[in-house]
Amino acid sequence: MSSPATLATVDTITRHKYERLQYTGSAGVIASLEDPRLVGRWHADYPGWTGEHWAFEVGTMSPGRLRPINVAVRQN
């Protein structure tokens, strides 16, 4: 018997952190991605994703990965 699919979670980062990542080219809006299949797969795999932002995560044990992220609303 197969196990039920595990829903992936999406990290929510602060607006400040997003802006720092965006400045270095490590994050952006989905309009900047050229693969609509990837965005479609993220919508299916990450139901908690707002569908607006991505980030590139560099791992210590892996070459890194592109992932969907949510960006918190700026608090004044």
N, C-alpha and C positions, 0 to 999 in steps of 0.2 A: 504494500500500500504506500502511495507517495504522500509526502508531507505537504501541508498547505503552503502556498507561496508566502514568503516573508516580504512584507512591504518595507521598502527602503525609506529611511528617514532623511530629511533635508536639514542641513545646518542653517541656522539663522545667525547672520553676523551683523555687527553694528554698522551704521552708515559710515562712521569714521574708518573702520577697518576696510570696508568695501572701497571707499575712495582711495585709500592707500594702495590696495591691490589693483584697482583700476589704473592708477597712475603708473604702476610698473608694468602694466599689460597683463596682469595675472587674473583679471576679472573684467566682466563687461555685461552688456545687455544681450539678450538672445538674438536680436536683429543683426549682431555682428558675427554670428555663427553661420557658416555656409552650408551646413548639412541639416536640412529639415527633418531627415529621418532620425537623427540624434535627438532633436527637440521633441519629436513625436514619441520616441522611446522613453525619454525622461518624463513626459506627461503621463505615460502609462505606468512607469515603474515607481514614480515618486508622487503619490496623490497629494501630499502636503506641500508640494512646490507651487509657488505663485505663478511660475512660468515667465519670469522676467529676467533673471540674472544667472550667470555662471561664474565659476572660478576655476583656476588651475591650481591643484594641490600638489605640492612637491613632497614626496615621501622620503623618509630616510632609508627605507628598505626597498623602494620601488622607484621607477623613473618618473612617476607623477601621473596624475589623471585629471581629466576635465570632468567637472561635476556641477550639478545644479545647486544653487544656493538661494536662500531668501535673505532679503536685506531688511533689517528692522527700521521702523519709522523713526525719523529723527525726533528726539525729545529735546525741547528747549528748556 
